[in-house]
Amino acid sequence: DQQVKQNSPSLSVQEGRISILNCDYTNSMFDYFLWYKKYPAEGPTFLISISSIKDKNEDGRFTVFLNKSAKHLSLHIVPSQPGDSAVYFCAASEGADKLIFGTGTRLQVFP
Amino acid sequence: NAGVTQTPKFRILKIGQSMTLQCTQDMNHNYMYWYRQDPGMGLKLIYYSVGAGITDKGEVPNGYNVSRSTTEDFPLRLELAAPSQTSVYFCASSRDGEQETQYFGPGTRLLVL
């Protein structure tokens, strides 16, 4: 049973435009959500997070939105840059417990 | 500050062989984790540790063992390797109170033939 789902395996966006990556979850007890970014042949790196008590968190070009009623979160990258091309994993946890990861979305930003 | 380091980078094993994947972190983190990532899948937690001498099973522990004798090191042991253990293995660590923000190593690619 996949508790964290990323239904789009890939996304292609033109440089300068907005990238929107989506994530759905099923466990209503999740209280912390994160996005990790992964380049080929490297480990994932933490990008941005949001607590369930908030609905938005922004860090530079990256904004995460949380819709608890829909059990949905999204990552917005604006403007997108070629260096943003990577695989993005959504993750969730319940009470600082173990992270549950989604399957990832491969973002390609083209010139 | 090297962060989380893993050795080897790549290894081919024959079915039934055993090996140890090494993981070391120099950030004095108490929490350490082992994940595996299969193609097209997310990361699955194998084992984790909340401090030296304390380990616990994750989602997919079968076929693996761990130990944590020091804060820095968290080796993962594969006994009797099977083709189903072909995967990329990531080690990670995190600070007390910030367990969700994990720092990952570069991974070990393992092929079992």
Backbone of each chain as ProteinMPNN parsed JSONL, in Angstrom:
{"seq_chain_A": "DQQVKQNSPSLSVQEGRISILNCDYTNSMFDYFLWYKKYPAEGPTFLISISSIKDKNEDGRFTVFLNKSAKHLSLHIVPSQPGDSAVYFCAASEGADKLIFGTGTRLQVFP", "coords_chain_A": {"N_chain_A": [[0.844, -1.191, 0.0], [0.783, 2.023, -1.052], [1.585, 4.773, 0.644], [2.411, 7.324, 0.103], [2.196, 9.073, -2.814], [3.406, 9.784, -6.019], [2.196, 10.648, -8.859], [3.007, 11.439, -11.348], [5.513, 10.416, -13.337], [7.356, 11.875, -14.764], [8.276, 15.204, -15.83], [8.378, 17.926, -17.991], [9.695, 21.092, -18.525], [9.92, 24.427, -19.692], [12.764, 26.53, -19.459], [12.654, 29.208, -17.139], [9.942, 29.149, -16.843], [7.185, 28.051, -14.69], [7.542, 25.228, -12.591], [5.577, 22.582, -11.483], [5.246, 20.217, -9.126], [3.61, 17.356, -7.992], [2.085, 15.646, -5.187], [0.464, 13.072, -3.465], [-1.112, 11.819, -0.504], [-2.092, 9.206, 1.775], [-2.324, 8.741, 4.476], [-3.752, 10.22, 7.13], [-2.556, 10.897, 9.473], [-0.027, 11.808, 9.064], [2.262, 14.374, 9.777], [4.271, 15.94, 8.925], [5.962, 17.089, 6.11], [8.113, 16.665, 3.323], [10.347, 17.686, 0.692], [12.726, 16.167, -1.35], [15.616, 16.353, -3.389], [17.222, 14.814, -6.122], [20.156, 14.201, -7.828], [21.63, 12.383, -10.605], [23.602, 9.56, -9.678], [24.098, 10.528, -7.161], [23.306, 11.023, -3.649], [19.991, 11.687, -2.279], [19.108, 15.108, -1.55], [18.015, 17.326, 0.946], [15.38, 19.601, 0.37], [13.063, 21.316, 0.881], [10.571, 21.812, 3.438], [7.417, 21.231, 5.156], [5.236, 21.801, 7.849], [2.296, 20.197, 9.169], [0.657, 22.068, 10.279], [0.771, 24.287, 8.803], [0.002, 25.861, 5.614], [1.537, 26.663, 3.599], [4.897, 27.074, 2.576], [7.793, 28.886, 1.94], [10.838, 29.198, 0.158], [13.044, 30.994, -1.263], [13.178, 30.35, -4.647], [11.539, 28.204, -4.38], [8.484, 26.824, -3.37], [6.309, 25.209, -1.166], [3.121, 23.819, -1.035], [0.423, 22.863, 1.017], [-2.446, 20.937, 1.149], [-4.537, 19.875, 3.324], [-7.107, 18.825, 3.498], [-7.504, 17.686, 1.041], [-5.472, 15.923, 1.067], [-2.998, 16.464, -0.199], [0.0, 17.671, -1.581], [2.134, 20.119, -3.064], [4.951, 21.134, -4.99], [6.301, 24.106, -6.012], [8.344, 25.546, -8.408], [9.843, 28.432, -9.26], [11.461, 31.024, -11.027], [11.966, 28.24, -13.233], [15.068, 26.545, -13.67], [17.798, 25.272, -15.665], [19.551, 23.825, -13.996], [17.833, 22.793, -12.158], [16.958, 20.42, -13.061], [16.337, 17.202, -12.215], [15.577, 14.374, -10.075], [12.727, 14.49, -8.084], [11.698, 13.811, -4.865], [8.923, 13.289, -2.858], [8.22, 13.2, 0.613], [6.966, 11.925, 3.729], [6.151, 12.093, 7.228], [5.159, 10.767, 10.431], [4.777, 12.133, 13.469], [7.598, 12.633, 13.857], [8.606, 10.23, 13.18], [9.673, 7.504, 11.123], [10.56, 8.263, 7.708], [8.399, 8.221, 4.896], [8.667, 7.634, 1.56], [7.757, 8.93, -1.676], [7.553, 7.779, -5.12], [8.955, 9.393, -6.804], [9.514, 12.119, -9.129], [10.696, 12.875, -12.244], [12.18, 15.762, -13.23], [12.688, 17.755, -16.019], [14.286, 20.537, -17.209], [14.284, 22.541, -19.908], [16.096, 24.608, -22.296]], "CA_chain_A": [[0.0, 0.0, 0.0], [1.627, 3.199, -1.215], [1.005, 5.861, 1.439], [2.797, 8.59, -0.516], [2.154, 8.799, -4.241], [3.717, 10.807, -7.006], [1.589, 9.989, -10.008], [3.663, 11.841, -12.596], [6.911, 9.971, -13.295], [8.24, 12.853, -15.374], [7.73, 16.526, -16.143], [9.304, 18.71, -18.801], [9.306, 22.497, -18.411], [10.87, 25.348, -20.312], [13.506, 27.427, -18.561], [11.975, 30.466, -16.851], [8.534, 28.878, -16.513], [6.944, 27.427, -13.396], [7.429, 23.773, -12.483], [4.689, 22.174, -10.389], [5.332, 18.775, -8.86], [2.5, 16.992, -7.12], [2.247, 14.499, -4.297], [-0.74, 12.748, -2.706], [-0.863, 10.866, 0.572], [-3.324, 8.572, 2.263], [-2.332, 8.661, 5.939], [-4.115, 11.525, 7.699], [-1.748, 11.147, 10.667], [1.232, 12.455, 8.688], [2.253, 15.747, 10.269], [5.42, 16.682, 8.414], [6.159, 16.717, 4.704], [9.382, 17.179, 2.826], [10.776, 17.4, -0.673], [14.145, 15.916, -1.558], [16.045, 16.46, -4.779], [18.292, 13.843, -6.349], [20.868, 14.163, -9.102], [22.167, 11.047, -10.908], [24.806, 9.086, -8.992], [24.256, 11.201, -5.872], [22.216, 10.781, -2.726], [19.015, 12.775, -2.196], [19.399, 16.233, -0.659], [16.822, 18.001, 1.454], [15.083, 20.825, -0.37], [12.125, 22.174, 1.609], [9.629, 21.028, 4.224], [6.259, 21.955, 5.685], [4.502, 21.158, 8.928], [0.866, 20.092, 8.867], [-0.074, 23.223, 10.819], [0.862, 25.36, 7.821], [-0.447, 25.475, 4.272], [2.495, 27.163, 2.608], [6.237, 27.421, 3.032], [8.521, 29.405, 0.786], [12.276, 29.354, 0.328], [13.583, 31.428, -2.542], [12.367, 29.967, -5.821], [10.792, 26.984, -4.057], [7.351, 26.964, -2.465], [5.522, 23.999, -0.987], [1.745, 24.049, -0.625], [-0.198, 21.686, 1.611], [-3.907, 20.939, 1.235], [-4.784, 18.711, 4.179], [-8.414, 18.221, 3.223], [-7.344, 16.865, -0.17], [-4.274, 15.09, 1.278], [-2.223, 16.772, -1.394], [0.964, 18.75, -1.511], [2.781, 20.411, -4.335], [6.179, 21.927, -4.974], [6.377, 25.032, -7.119], [9.674, 26.103, -8.644], [9.686, 29.517, -10.226], [11.467, 30.434, -12.355], [12.731, 26.997, -13.366], [16.398, 26.691, -14.252], [18.325, 23.966, -16.106], [20.137, 23.138, -12.849], [16.772, 22.152, -11.375], [16.695, 19.106, -13.652], [16.684, 16.19, -11.208], [14.404, 13.635, -9.597], [12.21, 15.073, -6.861], [10.95, 12.871, -4.041], [8.087, 13.746, -1.781], [8.304, 12.305, 1.756], [6.088, 12.301, 4.827], [6.392, 11.381, 8.48], [4.154, 10.885, 11.477], [5.37, 12.273, 14.787], [9.061, 12.502, 13.787], [8.92, 8.828, 12.954], [10.374, 7.225, 9.881], [10.074, 8.903, 6.494], [7.829, 7.422, 3.813], [8.971, 8.344, 0.329], [7.072, 8.657, -2.922], [8.38, 7.13, -6.141], [9.778, 10.381, -7.485], [9.164, 12.726, -10.416], [11.896, 13.383, -12.931], [11.958, 17.077, -13.832], [13.666, 18.218, -17.001], [14.107, 21.929, -17.584], [14.99, 22.724, -21.174], [16.291, 26.038, -22.629]], "C_chain_A": [[0.886, 1.249, 0.0], [0.991, 4.365, -0.468], [1.319, 7.232, 0.861], [2.94, 8.329, -2.015], [2.545, 10.012, -5.054], [3.313, 10.21, -8.349], [2.203, 10.377, -11.347], [5.119, 11.406, -12.55], [7.866, 11.013, -13.877], [7.486, 14.122, -15.716], [8.789, 17.283, -16.916], [8.811, 20.147, -18.849], [10.363, 23.363, -19.083], [11.511, 26.236, -19.255], [12.746, 28.745, -18.383], [10.508, 30.292, -16.47], [8.419, 28.26, -15.131], [6.908, 25.903, -13.535], [6.534, 23.465, -11.292], [4.743, 20.663, -10.263], [4.307, 18.428, -7.782], [2.755, 15.721, -6.334], [0.934, 14.295, -3.543], [-0.395, 11.749, -1.616], [-2.183, 10.339, 1.111], [-3.437, 8.6, 3.788], [-2.602, 10.041, 6.547], [-3.324, 11.86, 8.965], [-0.379, 11.748, 10.335], [1.184, 13.916, 9.146], [3.45, 16.559, 9.779], [5.712, 16.15, 7.019], [7.417, 17.39, 4.168], [9.517, 16.887, 1.337], [12.293, 17.243, -0.677], [14.41, 15.941, -3.055], [17.211, 15.504, -4.984], [18.837, 13.977, -7.758], [21.378, 12.746, -9.343], [23.459, 10.778, -10.156], [25.102, 9.857, -7.701], [23.117, 10.787, -4.941], [21.223, 11.926, -2.746], [19.503, 13.881, -1.263], [18.088, 16.917, -0.291], [16.612, 19.323, 0.737], [14.211, 21.781, 0.463], [11.139, 21.286, 2.352], [8.449, 21.897, 4.656], [5.619, 21.126, 6.781], [3.019, 21.149, 8.591], [0.057, 21.257, 9.43], [-0.02, 24.417, 9.867], [0.27, 24.899, 6.493], [0.504, 25.958, 3.181], [3.83, 27.412, 3.279], [7.071, 27.778, 1.814], [9.997, 29.532, 1.114], [12.861, 29.701, -1.036], [12.666, 31.079, -3.692], [11.431, 28.787, -5.535], [9.684, 27.279, -3.046], [6.625, 25.635, -2.385], [4.157, 24.393, -0.448], [1.173, 22.742, -0.088], [-1.704, 21.89, 1.692], [-4.314, 19.696, 2.013], [-6.119, 18.043, 3.861], [-8.341, 17.314, 1.996], [-6.2, 15.865, -0.024], [-3.333, 15.224, 0.086], [-1.211, 17.853, -1.074], [1.633, 18.931, -2.857], [4.017, 21.259, -4.095], [6.18, 22.787, -6.223], [7.799, 25.569, -7.213], [9.5, 27.199, -9.692], [10.746, 30.598, -10.005], [12.308, 29.155, -12.388], [14.048, 27.263, -14.096], [16.909, 25.316, -14.688], [18.939, 23.15, -14.971], [19.115, 22.483, -11.947], [16.44, 20.768, -11.915], [17.237, 18.02, -12.721], [15.435, 15.361, -10.951], [14.007, 14.219, -8.248], [11.348, 14.045, -6.128], [10.161, 13.634, -2.991], [8.22, 12.737, -0.632], [7.402, 12.826, 2.871], [6.454, 11.515, 6.073], [5.263, 11.655, 9.464], [4.869, 10.971, 12.814], [6.858, 12.042, 14.814], [9.491, 11.054, 13.683], [9.574, 8.696, 11.592], [9.718, 7.923, 8.691], [9.511, 7.859, 5.534], [7.995, 8.22, 2.54], [8.014, 7.966, -0.795], [8.056, 8.084, -3.936], [9.199, 8.103, -6.974], [9.184, 10.877, -8.79], [10.438, 13.288, -11.024], [11.544, 14.677, -13.641], [13.084, 17.372, -14.809], [13.325, 19.646, -17.375], [14.943, 22.179, -18.826], [15.045, 24.211, -21.536], [15.187, 26.579, -23.529]], "O_chain_A": [[1.64, 1.489, 0.943], [-0.034, 4.891, -0.902], [0.586, 8.192, 1.097], [3.714, 7.467, -2.431], [2.075, 11.123, -4.81], [4.018, 9.364, -8.9], [1.953, 9.727, -12.362], [5.898, 11.978, -11.787], [9.046, 11.037, -13.528], [6.265, 14.136, -15.869], [9.962, 17.281, -16.542], [7.651, 20.401, -19.173], [11.555, 23.056, -19.039], [10.869, 26.636, -18.284], [12.257, 29.325, -19.353], [9.907, 31.171, -15.854], [9.425, 27.979, -14.479], [6.322, 25.365, -14.474], [6.716, 24.028, -10.212], [4.343, 19.929, -11.167], [4.172, 19.137, -6.786], [3.521, 14.848, -6.743], [0.358, 15.258, -3.037], [0.507, 10.927, -1.781], [-3.241, 10.942, 0.928], [-4.538, 8.492, 4.327], [-1.75, 10.927, 6.475], [-3.41, 12.978, 9.472], [0.349, 12.154, 11.24], [0.189, 14.608, 8.929], [3.627, 17.715, 10.163], [5.711, 14.944, 6.776], [7.734, 18.528, 4.515], [8.892, 15.971, 0.802], [13.032, 18.046, -0.106], [13.552, 15.598, -3.868], [18.086, 15.393, -4.126], [18.105, 13.883, -8.743], [21.544, 11.983, -8.391], [24.305, 11.661, -10.016], [26.231, 9.837, -7.21], [22.095, 10.268, -5.388], [21.562, 13.026, -3.18], [20.225, 13.617, -0.302], [17.184, 17.06, -1.114], [17.561, 20.078, 0.521], [14.597, 22.924, 0.71], [10.896, 20.148, 1.954], [8.478, 23.121, 4.537], [5.478, 19.909, 6.66], [2.541, 21.985, 7.825], [-1.115, 21.412, 9.089], [-0.681, 25.431, 10.092], [0.063, 23.706, 6.272], [0.298, 25.693, 1.996], [3.891, 27.898, 4.409], [7.062, 27.079, 0.801], [10.362, 29.93, 2.22], [13.135, 28.822, -1.854], [11.5, 31.474, -3.705], [10.617, 28.425, -6.385], [9.917, 27.899, -2.008], [6.355, 25.005, -3.408], [4.049, 25.198, 0.478], [1.398, 21.667, -0.645], [-2.179, 22.888, 2.234], [-4.424, 18.606, 1.452], [-6.238, 16.821, 3.948], [-9.033, 16.298, 1.924], [-5.988, 15.041, -0.913], [-2.936, 14.241, -0.54], [-1.518, 18.826, -0.386], [1.688, 18.013, -3.676], [4.105, 22.002, -3.117], [6.076, 22.285, -7.342], [8.382, 25.994, -6.215], [9.081, 26.956, -10.824], [10.91, 31.051, -8.872], [13.268, 29.027, -11.628], [14.124, 28.088, -15.007], [16.491, 24.3, -14.132], [18.859, 21.921, -14.978], [19.473, 21.701, -11.066], [15.703, 20.02, -11.272], [18.44, 17.936, -12.477], [14.377, 15.608, -11.529], [14.852, 14.419, -7.376], [10.404, 13.487, -6.688], [10.691, 14.52, -2.321], [8.323, 11.537, -0.885], [7.114, 14.021, 2.943], [6.997, 10.413, 5.99], [4.522, 12.631, 9.345], [5.494, 10.006, 13.251], [7.356, 11.336, 15.691], [10.609, 10.699, 14.055], [9.978, 9.69, 10.989], [8.507, 8.145, 8.662], [10.061, 6.769, 5.379], [7.521, 9.352, 2.443], [7.525, 6.839, -0.862], [9.242, 7.924, -3.646], [10.046, 7.684, -7.764], [8.45, 10.16, -9.47], [11.158, 14.068, -10.4], [10.71, 14.69, -14.546], [14.265, 17.257, -14.481], [12.209, 19.933, -17.808], [16.166, 22.045, -18.798], [14.171, 24.985, -21.145], [15.209, 27.755, -23.894]]}, "seq_chain_B": "NAGVTQTPKFRILKIGQSMTLQCTQDMNHNYMYWYRQDPGMGLKLIYYSVGAGITDKGEVPNGYNVSRSTTEDFPLRLELAAPSQTSVYFCASSRDGEQETQYFGPGTRLLVL", "coords_chain_B": {"N_chain_B": [[34.695, 18.647, 6.481], [33.133, 15.825, 5.69], [30.59, 14.805, 5.623], [28.238, 12.318, 4.934], [29.615, 9.302, 4.137], [29.997, 6.55, 1.899], [31.018, 3.244, 1.235], [31.505, 0.268, -0.743], [31.391, 2.069, -3.917], [30.286, 0.668, -5.986], [29.375, -2.704, -6.549], [29.629, -6.11, -7.527], [28.019, -9.058, -6.777], [27.965, -12.582, -6.309], [25.25, -14.909, -6.233], [24.411, -15.946, -2.997], [26.767, -15.108, -1.837], [28.282, -12.972, 0.679], [28.393, -9.644, 2.05], [29.563, -6.483, 3.361], [28.241, -3.309, 3.545], [29.615, -0.191, 3.911], [29.166, 2.664, 6.026], [29.741, 5.92, 7.058], [29.559, 8.786, 9.119], [30.395, 12.193, 9.81], [29.209, 14.107, 11.33], [28.359, 13.936, 13.865], [25.84, 12.897, 14.312], [23.089, 11.343, 15.914], [21.064, 9.783, 14.818], [20.795, 7.325, 12.337], [20.373, 5.763, 9.119], [19.438, 3.161, 6.83], [18.599, 2.794, 3.482], [17.02, 1.335, 0.616], [16.842, 1.67, -2.904], [14.929, 0.759, -5.506], [14.669, 0.424, -9.09], [12.634, 2.981, -10.461], [11.21, 3.244, -8.161], [10.417, 4.482, -4.855], [12.422, 5.367, -1.96], [13.062, 2.798, 0.32], [12.947, 1.999, 3.729], [15.376, 0.151, 5.418], [16.838, -0.532, 7.838], [17.27, 1.26, 10.927], [18.901, 3.484, 13.254], [18.985, 4.889, 16.487], [21.033, 5.7, 17.98], [24.32, 4.884, 19.27], [24.637, 1.435, 19.718], [21.931, 0.92, 19.534], [19.504, -0.332, 17.468], [16.956, -0.746, 14.944], [14.303, -2.348, 13.107], [13.273, -1.476, 9.796], [11.088, -0.953, 7.062], [11.725, -2.975, 5.177], [13.472, -5.257, 6.221], [14.342, -7.9, 5.87], [16.876, -10.262, 5.172], [18.993, -8.695, 5.733], [21.406, -7.28, 8.043], [22.364, -5.159, 10.764], [24.683, -3.143, 12.673], [25.674, -0.997, 15.356], [28.165, 0.254, 16.678], [29.569, 2.542, 17.169], [29.061, 6.137, 17.198], [29.676, 7.169, 14.719], [29.702, 5.162, 12.709], [27.788, 2.904, 10.695], [27.34, 0.058, 9.626], [25.992, -2.064, 7.044], [24.993, -5.325, 6.686], [24.895, -7.887, 4.328], [23.765, -11.074, 4.1], [24.07, -14.143, 2.422], [23.499, -13.328, -0.398], [20.915, -12.391, -2.685], [19.282, -12.255, -5.933], [17.14, -10.472, -5.685], [18.09, -8.533, -4.051], [19.483, -6.802, -5.545], [20.077, -3.493, -6.051], [20.117, 0.06, -5.305], [21.788, 1.315, -2.59], [21.325, 3.5, 0.067], [22.755, 5.355, 2.648], [21.931, 7.337, 5.478], [21.861, 10.175, 7.711], [20.755, 11.971, 10.654], [20.016, 14.821, 12.791], [19.301, 14.87, 16.337], [15.993, 15.673, 17.155], [15.542, 16.732, 14.695], [14.749, 14.786, 12.902], [13.51, 14.338, 10.495], [14.859, 15.732, 8.551], [17.143, 14.563, 6.652], [20.492, 13.591, 5.929], [22.089, 12.406, 3.169], [24.25, 9.79, 1.969], [26.297, 9.093, -0.994], [25.504, 6.709, -2.088], [25.493, 3.133, -2.735], [25.842, 1.004, -5.372], [24.537, -2.095, -5.979], [24.864, -5.211, -7.492], [23.503, -8.318, -7.896], [24.265, -11.411, -9.092]], "CA_chain_B": [[33.451, 17.97, 6.854], [32.786, 15.004, 4.539], [29.171, 14.44, 5.638], [27.997, 10.884, 4.973], [30.38, 8.604, 3.108], [29.645, 5.155, 1.727], [31.89, 2.412, 0.405], [32.052, 0.74, -2.011], [30.441, 2.757, -4.81], [29.654, -0.331, -6.843], [29.847, -4.054, -6.262], [28.901, -7.241, -8.096], [28.067, -10.233, -5.917], [27.309, -13.801, -6.789], [24.196, -15.41, -5.34], [24.91, -16.687, -1.843], [27.894, -14.427, -1.194], [27.908, -11.964, 1.672], [29.232, -8.456, 2.036], [29.19, -5.39, 4.266], [28.246, -1.947, 3.017], [30.087, 0.696, 4.981], [28.616, 4.015, 6.111], [30.347, 6.73, 8.115], [29.204, 10.21, 9.102], [31.265, 12.977, 10.695], [28.411, 15.237, 11.817], [27.96, 13.606, 15.231], [24.399, 12.643, 14.346], [22.71, 10.098, 16.583], [20.178, 8.987, 13.983], [21.314, 6.85, 11.064], [19.371, 4.985, 8.383], [19.772, 2.501, 5.583], [17.496, 2.676, 2.53], [17.29, 0.81, -0.705], [16.004, 2.242, -3.945], [14.812, -0.058, -6.695], [14.343, 1.268, -10.26], [11.269, 3.49, -10.554], [10.547, 3.189, -6.86], [10.933, 5.377, -3.831], [13.353, 4.781, -1.011], [12.441, 1.962, 1.354], [13.805, 1.927, 4.903], [15.774, -1.206, 5.765], [17.103, -0.482, 9.269], [17.688, 2.551, 11.412], [19.513, 3.476, 14.581], [18.797, 6.172, 17.178], [22.243, 5.973, 18.729], [25.23, 3.739, 19.374], [24.104, 0.286, 20.442], [20.475, 0.796, 19.379], [19.059, -0.441, 16.08], [15.589, -1.241, 14.814], [13.933, -2.697, 11.736], [12.434, -0.594, 9.003], [10.027, -1.559, 6.266], [12.19, -4.136, 4.406], [14.719, -5.694, 6.865], [14.697, -9.301, 5.648], [18.089, -10.49, 4.39], [20.002, -7.71, 6.134], [21.67, -7.06, 9.456], [23.133, -3.95, 11.039], [25.244, -2.952, 14.004], [26.038, 0.412, 15.593], [29.047, 0.247, 17.835], [30.018, 3.912, 17.386], [28.164, 7.146, 16.638], [30.038, 7.505, 13.344], [29.615, 4.078, 11.73], [26.542, 2.127, 10.672], [27.479, -0.882, 8.51], [24.863, -2.926, 6.661], [25.502, -6.639, 6.305], [24.052, -8.764, 3.514], [24.119, -12.484, 4.194], [23.43, -14.972, 1.385], [22.932, -12.384, -1.358], [19.931, -12.893, -3.642], [19.036, -11.272, -7.001], [16.17, -9.47, -5.231], [18.802, -7.488, -3.318], [20.047, -5.863, -6.512], [19.45, -2.212, -5.748], [21.036, 1.105, -4.862], [21.641, 1.448, -1.144], [21.687, 4.811, 0.593], [22.854, 5.57, 4.078], [21.591, 8.707, 5.819], [21.915, 10.497, 9.135], [20.033, 13.187, 11.012], [20.219, 15.311, 14.153], [18.209, 14.764, 17.307], [15.006, 16.747, 17.06], [15.325, 17.083, 13.275], [14.938, 13.478, 12.264], [13.009, 14.272, 9.124], [15.842, 16.31, 7.63], [18.194, 13.557, 6.616], [21.629, 13.836, 5.052], [22.337, 11.134, 2.507], [25.487, 9.488, 1.286], [26.171, 9.025, -2.448], [24.909, 5.443, -2.494], [26.254, 1.969, -3.201], [25.072, 0.223, -6.36], [24.838, -3.517, -5.796], [24.294, -6.12, -8.499], [23.635, -9.718, -7.478], [24.063, -12.266, -10.268]], "C_chain_B": [[32.931, 17.162, 5.668], [31.303, 14.657, 4.508], [29.014, 12.941, 5.811], [28.76, 10.236, 3.819], [30.002, 7.132, 3.097], [30.686, 4.458, 0.857], [31.345, 0.994, 0.38], [31.02, 1.519, -2.804], [29.644, 1.745, -5.615], [30.24, -1.693, -6.522], [28.961, -5.059, -6.992], [29.096, -8.428, -7.176], [27.46, -11.43, -6.634], [26.255, -14.221, -5.767], [24.83, -16.225, -4.221], [26.117, -16.063, -1.164], [27.368, -13.438, -0.158], [28.837, -10.769, 1.535], [28.71, -7.449, 3.053], [29.305, -4.071, 3.53], [28.604, -1.02, 4.172], [29.438, 2.069, 4.878], [29.246, 4.723, 7.295], [29.871, 8.162, 7.978], [30.041, 10.938, 10.154], [30.541, 14.188, 11.259], [27.917, 15.02, 13.243], [26.446, 13.435, 15.367], [24.114, 11.328, 15.069], [21.892, 9.18, 15.683], [20.877, 8.612, 12.675], [20.356, 5.849, 10.457], [20.018, 4.278, 7.198], [18.496, 2.358, 4.748], [17.977, 1.897, 1.32], [16.333, 1.461, -1.698], [16.052, 1.347, -5.164], [14.375, 0.834, -7.862], [12.874, 1.681, -10.279], [10.512, 3.508, -9.242], [11.129, 4.249, -5.934], [11.921, 4.657, -2.935], [12.579, 4.004, 0.055], [13.429, 1.806, 2.512], [14.084, 0.481, 5.27], [15.945, -1.332, 7.285], [17.43, 0.957, 9.637], [18.23, 2.412, 12.826], [19.333, 4.858, 15.203], [19.995, 6.523, 18.043], [23.088, 4.718, 18.804], [24.601, 2.648, 20.243], [22.625, 0.038, 20.272], [20.122, 0.754, 17.892], [17.642, -0.985, 16.049], [15.268, -1.463, 13.348], [13.095, -1.602, 11.103], [11.399, -1.399, 8.249], [10.45, -2.861, 5.595], [13.479, -4.713, 4.983], [15.194, -7.101, 6.487], [15.908, -9.441, 4.732], [19.233, -9.571, 4.757], [20.206, -7.731, 7.648], [22.483, -5.787, 9.614], [23.718, -4.029, 12.44], [25.59, -1.479, 14.14], [26.869, 0.464, 16.865], [29.583, 1.647, 18.155], [28.982, 4.874, 16.815], [28.405, 7.317, 15.14], [29.652, 6.43, 12.324], [28.325, 3.278, 11.857], [26.604, 1.166, 9.484], [26.234, -1.731, 8.302], [25.43, -4.219, 6.11], [24.458, -7.376, 5.476], [24.576, -10.191, 3.647], [23.386, -13.23, 3.083], [22.715, -14.106, 0.347], [22.013, -13.078, -2.353], [19.702, -11.84, -4.725], [18.061, -10.171, -6.584], [16.829, -8.339, -4.437], [19.592, -6.565, -4.247], [19.323, -4.535, -6.367], [20.546, -1.165, -5.551], [20.745, 1.351, -3.386], [22.157, 2.812, -0.695], [21.712, 4.77, 2.11], [22.538, 7.038, 4.349], [21.746, 8.919, 7.321], [21.123, 11.758, 9.393], [20.297, 13.533, 12.473], [19.039, 14.936, 15.038], [17.275, 15.938, 17.142], [14.738, 17.199, 15.637], [15.421, 15.823, 12.438], [14.487, 13.453, 10.82], [14.016, 14.81, 8.113], [17.07, 15.418, 7.636], [19.253, 13.914, 5.58], [22.069, 12.485, 4.486], [23.768, 11.022, 1.981], [25.244, 9.324, -0.206], [25.606, 7.707, -2.956], [25.929, 4.381, -2.884], [25.357, 1.196, -4.153], [25.502, -1.222, -6.255], [24.107, -4.335, -6.856], [24.559, -7.552, -8.04], [23.284, -10.61, -8.664], [24.15, -13.738, -9.904]], "O_chain_B": [[32.352, 17.729, 4.741], [30.798, 14.25, 3.462], [29.588, 12.354, 6.728], [28.561, 10.594, 2.658], [29.723, 6.539, 4.14], [31.169, 5.018, -0.127], [30.775, 0.543, 1.374], [29.868, 1.611, -2.381], [28.462, 1.951, -5.89], [31.435, -1.827, -6.259], [27.742, -4.906, -7.074], [30.228, -8.766, -6.832], [26.557, -11.291, -7.459], [26.37, -13.917, -4.58], [25.676, -17.085, -4.465], [26.461, -16.438, -0.043], [26.181, -13.114, -0.124], [29.928, -10.873, 0.975], [27.582, -7.546, 3.535], [30.349, -3.758, 2.959], [27.999, -1.053, 5.243], [29.193, 2.573, 3.782], [29.279, 4.189, 8.404], [29.785, 8.696, 6.872], [30.352, 10.403, 11.218], [31.172, 15.18, 11.624], [27.147, 15.824, 13.767], [25.854, 13.778, 16.39], [24.807, 10.331, 14.865], [22.005, 7.957, 15.764], [21.466, 9.456, 12.0], [19.618, 5.168, 11.168], [21.014, 4.742, 6.643], [17.467, 1.877, 5.223], [19.173, 1.813, 1.041], [15.182, 1.759, -1.381], [17.103, 1.194, -5.787], [13.774, 1.886, -7.642], [11.981, 0.846, -10.132], [9.308, 3.759, -9.216], [12.183, 4.827, -6.198], [12.217, 3.478, -3.134], [11.589, 4.482, 0.608], [14.606, 1.515, 2.296], [13.163, -0.322, 5.419], [15.275, -2.139, 7.929], [17.811, 1.764, 8.789], [18.053, 1.394, 13.495], [19.507, 5.875, 14.532], [19.979, 7.526, 18.757], [22.639, 3.628, 18.45], [24.107, 2.904, 21.341], [22.099, -0.943, 20.798], [20.409, 1.695, 17.152], [17.183, -1.606, 17.006], [15.871, -0.856, 12.463], [12.325, -0.906, 11.766], [10.896, -2.407, 8.746], [9.629, -3.767, 5.45], [14.506, -4.671, 4.305], [16.342, -7.453, 6.761], [15.971, -8.832, 3.664], [20.313, -9.646, 4.172], [19.331, -8.131, 8.416], [23.205, -5.386, 8.701], [23.318, -4.848, 13.267], [25.779, -0.79, 13.137], [26.36, 0.686, 17.964], [30.003, 1.908, 19.282], [28.12, 4.469, 16.034], [27.473, 7.576, 14.379], [29.31, 6.758, 11.188], [27.836, 3.012, 12.955], [25.991, 1.424, 8.448], [25.521, -2.07, 9.247], [26.243, -4.213, 5.186], [23.294, -7.478, 5.863], [25.734, -10.458, 3.325], [22.208, -12.973, 2.834], [21.49, -14.144, 0.227], [22.283, -14.191, -2.805], [19.904, -10.652, -4.474], [18.152, -9.05, -7.084], [16.204, -7.31, -4.18], [20.285, -5.657, -3.788], [18.107, -4.459, -6.538], [21.737, -1.467, -5.622], [19.599, 1.566, -2.992], [23.269, 3.219, -1.032], [20.817, 4.228, 2.758], [22.849, 7.896, 3.522], [21.76, 7.965, 8.098], [20.847, 12.527, 8.472], [20.725, 12.701, 13.273], [17.928, 14.714, 14.558], [17.721, 17.076, 17.004], [13.806, 17.967, 15.395], [16.085, 15.794, 11.403], [14.988, 12.672, 10.011], [14.023, 14.394, 6.955], [17.924, 15.514, 8.517], [18.958, 14.455, 4.514], [22.377, 11.552, 5.228], [24.398, 12.01, 1.605], [24.099, 9.407, -0.65], [25.263, 7.596, -4.133], [27.05, 4.676, -3.298], [24.254, 0.785, -3.792], [26.678, -1.545, -6.418], [22.907, -4.174, -7.081], [25.707, -7.942, -7.824], [22.164, -10.578, -9.176], [24.003, -14.599, -10.771]]}, "name": "protein", "num_of_chains": 2, "seq": "DQQVKQNSPSLSVQEGRISILNCDYTNSMFDYFLWYKKYPAEGPTFLISISSIKDKNEDGRFTVFLNKSAKHLSLHIVPSQPGDSAVYFCAASEGADKLIFGTGTRLQVFPNAGVTQTPKFRILKIGQSMTLQCTQDMNHNYMYWYRQDPGMGLKLIYYSVGAGITDKGEVPNGYNVSRSTTEDFPLRLELAAPSQTSVYFCASSRDGEQETQYFGPGTRLLVL"}
